[in-house]
Amino acid sequence: MTTEKHSQLRHELRRDVAERQAGYRMRALKLFPHICARCAREFEGKRLKELTVHHKDFNHDNNPQDGSNWELLCIYCHDDEHAPDSLRSMGDGPVHEDLKKASPIVNPFAGLDGLLGK
């Protein structure tokens, strides 16, 4: 396949994906309140573009008319939803003994209560 054909094919694929996404995004915005399903932040006006459609089953071709496979997530929660499990679960596992020791970082507010007379 020539470079020109590759370029044309990529252009057509991008166009098809954009058309498909625009269709279900508009439907989802009509069906659901403009609130992130995870963090419950509300979106309106110019900030509405920060709200994305998440496919619950991760299948972007599963777009039922009733929106049962969708939920609206803000861009941050959506990124977290698609993060690898190793990143999403950071901090959830057991803590290594070396990490349980006191932090070498100085707390700038240590003893502040005493200085303020509280």
N, CA, C and O of each residue as an XYZ file, in Angstrom:
472
protein
N       0.846     -1.173      0.000
C       0.000      0.000      0.000
C       0.895      1.242      0.000
O       1.900      1.287      0.711
N       0.534      2.230     -0.786
C       1.345      3.433     -0.907
C       1.119      4.354      0.287
O       0.154      4.208      1.036
N       2.024      5.292      0.439
C       1.925      6.269      1.528
C       0.658      7.099      1.386
O       0.015      7.449      2.375
N       0.311      7.408      0.147
C      -0.904      8.195     -0.104
C      -2.151      7.426      0.332
O      -3.061      8.011      0.919
N      -2.201      6.136      0.057
C      -3.341      5.308      0.469
C      -3.409      5.204      1.986
O      -4.490      5.258      2.572
N      -2.243      5.053      2.620
C      -2.204      5.010      4.090
C      -2.769      6.303      4.668
O      -3.579      6.278      5.595
N      -2.343      7.411      4.122
C      -2.796      8.713      4.605
C      -4.300      8.869      4.423
O      -4.990      9.363      5.315
N      -4.805      8.450      3.271
C      -6.235      8.547      2.998
C      -7.028      7.646      3.942
O      -8.078      8.046      4.444
N      -6.541      6.452      4.182
C      -7.212      5.516      5.077
C      -7.254      6.063      6.502
O      -8.287      5.989      7.167
N      -6.132      6.612      6.970
C      -6.101      7.198      8.314
C      -7.086      8.359      8.427
O      -7.779      8.495      9.435
N      -7.144      9.192      7.394
C      -8.069     10.322      7.386
C      -9.516      9.829      7.487
O     -10.302     10.369      8.264
N      -9.865      8.812      6.708
C     -11.224      8.271      6.731
C     -11.557      7.650      8.083
O     -12.672      7.812      8.579
N     -10.606      6.945      8.682
C     -10.834      6.340      9.996
C     -11.059      7.399     11.067
O     -11.962      7.274     11.894
N     -10.236      8.436     11.047
C     -10.408      9.524     12.021
C     -11.760     10.205     11.847
O     -12.428     10.526     12.831
N     -12.161     10.425     10.608
C     -13.452     11.056     10.337
C     -14.593     10.187     10.856
O     -15.527     10.690     11.481
N     -14.515      8.885     10.598
C     -15.559      7.965     11.059
C     -15.655      7.941     12.577
O     -16.753      7.953     13.133
N     -14.516      7.907     13.244
C     -14.517      7.902     14.716
C     -15.118      9.206     15.238
O     -15.922      9.185     16.170
N     -14.739     10.332     14.653
C     -15.259     11.634     15.101
C     -16.777     11.710     14.917
O     -17.483     12.211     15.792
N     -17.279     11.215     13.783
C     -18.723     11.224     13.539
C     -19.464     10.340     14.539
O     -20.512     10.718     15.061
N     -18.908      9.167     14.794
C     -19.547      8.234     15.726
C     -19.573      8.824     17.131
O     -20.584      8.738     17.829
N     -18.445      9.429     17.548
C     -18.377     10.005     18.884
C     -19.316     11.191     19.031
O     -19.947     11.353     20.076
N     -19.417     12.013     18.010
C     -20.306     13.168     18.077
C     -21.746     12.720     18.240
O     -22.514     13.349     18.968
N     -22.116     11.646     17.573
C     -23.486     11.158     17.657
C     -23.857     10.688     19.047
O     -24.874     11.130     19.583
N     -23.072      9.808     19.656
C     -23.451      9.312     20.968
C     -23.173     10.333     22.061
O     -23.831     10.311     23.101
N     -22.223     11.217     21.851
C     -21.982     12.268     22.844
C     -23.189     13.184     22.955
O     -23.629     13.506     24.058
N     -23.721     13.603     21.820
C     -24.889     14.485     21.838
C     -26.090     13.786     22.477
O     -26.841     14.399     23.235
N     -26.263     12.514     22.170
C     -27.365     11.769     22.787
C     -27.181     11.670     24.292
O     -28.129     11.865     25.053
N     -25.964     11.367     24.721
C     -25.690     11.231     26.154
C     -25.921     12.553     26.885
O     -26.450     12.562     27.996
N     -25.527     13.662     26.269
C     -25.730     14.965     26.900
C     -27.206     15.318     27.001
O     -27.605     16.068     27.892
N     -28.020     14.785     26.097
C     -29.472     15.013     26.176
C     -30.120     14.105     27.213
O     -31.090     14.496     27.862
N     -29.588     12.894     27.372
C     -30.190     11.904     28.275
C     -29.848     12.130     29.747
O     -30.698     11.954     30.620
N     -28.610     12.518     30.017
C     -28.122     12.547     31.394
C     -27.905     13.972     31.879
O     -27.636     14.872     31.084
N     -28.024     14.176     33.203
C     -27.666     15.490     33.753
C     -26.177     15.735     33.549
O     -25.389     14.790     33.510
N     -25.799     16.973     33.420
C     -24.406     17.331     33.121
C     -23.565     17.308     34.399
O     -23.024     18.326     34.830
N     -23.474     16.120     34.985
C     -22.755     15.889     36.239
C     -21.861     14.664     36.057
O     -22.286     13.660     35.486
N     -20.624     14.749     36.543
C     -19.715     13.603     36.476
C     -20.267     12.500     37.378
O     -20.565     12.736     38.549
N     -20.399     11.302     36.825
C     -20.965     10.177     37.566
C     -20.061      9.705     38.688
O     -20.514      8.971     39.566
N     -18.797     10.104     38.687
C     -17.887      9.655     39.738
C     -17.674     10.727     40.804
O     -17.887     10.465     41.988
N     -17.257     11.926     40.405
C     -16.927     12.955     41.401
C     -18.071     13.926     41.670
O     -17.978     14.750     42.581
N     -19.141     13.842     40.898
C     -20.367     14.637     41.073
C     -20.190     16.129     40.795
O     -21.015     16.936     41.224
N     -19.128     16.505     40.084
C     -18.984     17.913     39.694
C     -19.982     18.224     38.595
O     -20.246     17.386     37.733
N     -20.539     19.431     38.626
C     -21.499     19.865     37.619
C     -20.784     20.654     36.529
O     -19.816     21.365     36.799
N     -21.270     20.521     35.292
C     -20.660     21.201     34.153
C     -21.736     21.924     33.359
O     -22.834     21.405     33.157
N     -21.405     23.135     32.911
C     -22.322     23.895     32.069
C     -21.524     24.873     31.219
O     -20.358     25.146     31.501
N     -22.145     25.386     30.200
C     -21.510     26.375     29.338
C     -20.249     25.865     28.671
O     -20.224     24.760     28.130
N     -19.206     26.675     28.711
C     -17.935     26.322     28.072
C     -17.289     25.096     28.707
O     -16.547     24.373     28.043
N     -17.563     24.860     29.972
C     -16.938     23.729     30.677
C     -17.591     22.394     30.325
O     -17.098     21.340     30.728
N     -18.681     22.427     29.588
C     -19.360     21.191     29.199
C     -18.451     20.297     28.364
O     -18.629     19.080     28.330
N     -17.471     20.907     27.687
C     -16.543     20.117     26.872
C     -15.638     19.233     27.731
O     -15.012     18.310     27.211
N     -15.560     19.498     29.039
C     -14.749     18.685     29.945
C     -15.469     17.401     30.370
O     -14.890     16.561     31.058
N     -16.710     17.256     29.964
C     -17.488     16.067     30.303
C     -17.425     15.090     29.137
O     -17.741     15.451     28.003
N     -17.020     13.857     29.411
C     -16.858     12.857     28.358
C     -17.835     11.708     28.560
O     -18.357     11.502     29.656
N     -18.070     10.971     27.498
C     -18.935      9.791     27.564
C     -18.054      8.572     27.778
O     -17.174      8.276     26.970
N     -18.301      7.874     28.868
C     -17.557      6.651     29.164
C     -18.444      5.453     28.859
O     -19.598      5.404     29.284
N     -17.905      4.488     28.122
C     -18.622      3.246     27.847
C     -18.358      2.285     28.996
O     -17.218      1.872     29.210
N     -19.378      1.935     29.722
C     -19.233      1.097     30.920
C     -18.573     -0.242     30.610
O     -17.801     -0.757     31.419
N     -18.876     -0.810     29.436
C     -18.285     -2.109     29.079
C     -17.011     -1.946     28.241
O     -16.476     -2.932     27.734
N     -16.528     -0.720     28.096
C     -15.314     -0.381     27.345
C     -15.425     -0.698     25.855
O     -14.411     -0.712     25.157
N     -16.629     -0.952     25.355
C     -16.849     -1.250     23.938
C     -17.454     -0.011     23.285
O     -18.634      0.280     23.483
N     -16.667      0.707     22.522
C     -17.116      1.956     21.906
C     -18.127      1.736     20.790
O     -18.736      2.692     20.310
N     -18.309      0.508     20.379
C     -19.314      0.209     19.360
C     -20.658     -0.155     19.975
O     -21.646     -0.282     19.253
N     -20.717     -0.327     21.297
C     -21.959     -0.672     21.985
C     -22.637      0.626     22.419
O     -22.372      1.142     23.505
N     -23.507      1.143     21.569
C     -24.156      2.425     21.790
C     -25.676      2.300     21.731
O     -26.289      2.759     20.768
N     -26.298      1.687     22.745
C     -27.747      1.536     22.733
C     -28.441      2.903     22.790
O     -27.925      3.845     23.392
N     -29.592      2.996     22.167
C     -30.330      4.260     22.102
C     -30.693      4.805     23.480
O     -30.794      6.017     23.669
N     -30.890      3.901     24.441
C     -31.283      4.357     25.786
C     -30.100      4.800     26.629
O     -30.300      5.270     27.749
N     -28.874      4.669     26.133
C     -27.687      5.117     26.847
C     -27.293      4.243     28.017
O     -26.536      4.678     28.885
N     -27.791      3.015     28.059
C     -27.530      2.147     29.206
C     -26.071      1.719     29.330
O     -25.671      1.212     30.378
N     -25.274      1.910     28.290
C     -23.856      1.558     28.358
C     -22.971      2.782     28.601
O     -21.745      2.680     28.564
N     -23.578      3.915     28.844
C     -22.813      5.148     28.994
C     -22.939      5.724     30.392
O     -23.899      5.471     31.120
N     -21.930      6.508     30.734
C     -22.026      7.401     31.879
C     -21.161      8.609     31.551
O     -20.147      8.486     30.865
N     -21.559      9.759     32.038
C     -20.782     10.968     31.812
C     -19.744     11.107     32.913
O     -20.069     11.085     34.101
N     -18.485     11.251     32.499
C     -17.380     11.435     33.435
C     -16.595     12.674     33.031
O     -16.444     12.961     31.843
N     -16.096     13.405     34.018
C     -15.216     14.527     33.690
C     -13.915     13.946     33.122
O     -13.636     12.759     33.286
N     -13.143     14.773     32.470
C     -11.940     14.274     31.809
C     -10.967     13.639     32.800
O     -10.241     12.712     32.441
N     -10.944     14.123     34.029
C     -10.014     13.584     35.026
C     -10.456     12.199     35.489
O      -9.641     11.280     35.573
N     -11.738     12.049     35.789
C     -12.244     10.741     36.208
C     -12.183      9.745     35.052
O     -11.936      8.558     35.265
N     -12.408     10.227     33.830
C     -12.344      9.340     32.669
C     -10.921      8.841     32.455
O     -10.711      7.663     32.165
N      -9.946      9.731     32.597
C      -8.544      9.308     32.486
C      -8.210      8.277     33.561
O      -7.523      7.292     33.292
N      -8.698      8.507     34.779
C      -8.442      7.568     35.864
C      -9.094      6.218     35.579
O      -8.521      5.172     35.886
N     -10.277      6.240     35.000
C     -10.991      4.994     34.688
C     -10.212      4.149     33.689
O     -10.240      2.920     33.755
N      -9.519      4.804     32.767
C      -8.773      4.079     31.739
C      -7.300      3.899     32.085
O      -6.536      3.361     31.283
N      -6.895      4.345     33.277
C      -5.500      4.171     33.699
C      -5.238      2.696     33.955
O      -6.139      1.965     34.367
N      -4.013      2.256     33.713
C      -3.680      0.858     34.025
C      -3.932      0.579     35.499
O      -3.766      1.458     36.344
N      -4.334     -0.648     35.800
C      -4.643     -1.014     37.179
C      -3.483     -0.717     38.115
O      -3.691     -0.349     39.272
N      -2.260     -0.876     37.618
C      -1.100     -0.633     38.474
C      -1.037      0.824     38.917
O      -0.560      1.109     40.016
N      -1.509      1.752     38.082
C      -1.497      3.162     38.463
C      -2.726      3.521     39.287
O      -2.629      4.290     40.243
N      -3.886      2.967     38.921
C      -5.128      3.305     39.598
C      -5.112      2.850     41.049
O      -5.697      3.508     41.908
N      -4.454      1.738     41.331
C      -4.491      1.199     42.681
C      -3.288      1.628     43.522
O      -3.058      1.083     44.601
N      -2.533      2.591     43.034
C      -1.365      3.027     43.808
C      -1.820      3.507     45.180
O      -2.767      4.286     45.298
N      -1.146      3.041     46.192
C      -1.480      3.452     47.540
C      -2.513      2.570     48.201
O      -2.761      2.722     49.397
N      -3.129      1.650     47.470
C      -4.142      0.795     48.051
C      -3.562     -0.465     48.675
O      -4.223     -1.120     49.482
N      -2.344     -0.806     48.311
C      -1.751     -2.055     48.767
C      -1.046     -1.903     50.107
O      -1.096     -0.842     50.729
N      -0.391     -2.972     50.544
C       0.330     -2.906     51.818
C       1.508     -1.947     51.721
O       2.106     -1.791     50.656
N       1.831     -1.313     52.823
C       2.924     -0.352     52.867
C       4.175     -1.067     53.329
O       4.148     -1.782     54.331
N       5.275     -0.881     52.609
C       6.562     -1.491     52.967
C       7.038     -0.889     54.286
O       6.800      0.289     54.551
N       7.703     -1.682     55.107
C       8.158     -1.256     56.443
C       9.012      0.007     56.383
O       8.885      0.872     57.250
N       9.883      0.132     55.372
C      10.743      1.308     55.267
C       9.931      2.585     55.074
O      10.357      3.664     55.487
N       8.772      2.464     54.453
C       7.951      3.639     54.188
C       7.129      4.049     55.398
O       6.590      5.155     55.428
N       7.021      3.176     56.398
C       6.238      3.502     57.591
C       7.017      4.411     58.539
O       6.429      5.018     59.435
N       8.331      4.510     58.352
C       9.159      5.361     59.212
C       8.803      6.827     58.987
O       8.190      7.181     57.979
N       9.189      7.660     59.920
C       8.901      9.088     59.819
C       9.515      9.665     58.549
O      10.609      9.274     58.140
N       8.818     10.569     57.952
C       9.269     11.191     56.722
C      10.442     12.132     57.005
O      10.431     12.837     58.014
N      11.452     12.154     56.132
C      12.565     13.075     56.323
C      12.191     14.510     55.939
O      12.980     15.434     56.139
N      11.003     14.692     55.393
C      10.569     16.028     54.972
C      10.155     16.817     56.204
O       9.421     16.310     57.052
N      10.610     18.024     56.304
C      10.314     18.871     57.453
C       8.912     19.440     57.317
O       8.515     19.883     56.239
N       8.166     19.425     58.412
C       6.840     20.024     58.442
C       6.995     21.483     58.851
O       7.351     21.753     59.998
N       6.741     22.429     57.959
C       6.943     23.841     58.285
C       5.981     24.351     59.354
O       6.215     25.414     59.930
N       4.899     23.611     59.632
C       3.919     24.049     60.612
C       4.096     23.365     61.971
O       3.302     23.582     62.886
N       5.125     22.548     62.096
C       5.358     21.855     63.360
C       5.618     22.886     64.452
O       6.466     23.762     64.282
N       4.905     22.797     65.564
C       5.077     23.709     66.697
C       4.431     25.058     66.493
O       4.637     25.948     67.318
N       3.670     25.259     65.453
C       3.036     26.540     65.185
C       2.024     26.889     66.271
O       1.907     28.052     66.659
N       1.293     25.890     66.764
C       0.316     26.139     67.817
C       0.984     26.762     69.040
O       0.450     27.695     69.639
N       2.153     26.241     69.405
C       2.873     26.770     70.564
C       3.301     28.196     70.359
O       3.246     28.998     71.291
N       3.724     28.531     69.167
C       4.163     29.902     68.888
C       3.008     30.890     68.887
O       3.181     32.061     69.224
N       1.823     30.410     68.506
C       0.656     31.261     68.470
C      -0.055     31.331     69.818
O      -1.021     32.075     69.985
N       0.433     30.553     70.768
C      -0.148     30.561     72.103
C      -1.446     29.775     72.190
O      -2.289     30.071     73.038
N      -1.620     28.794     71.342
C      -2.848     27.995     71.389
C      -2.617     26.732     72.138
O      -3.535     25.925     72.285
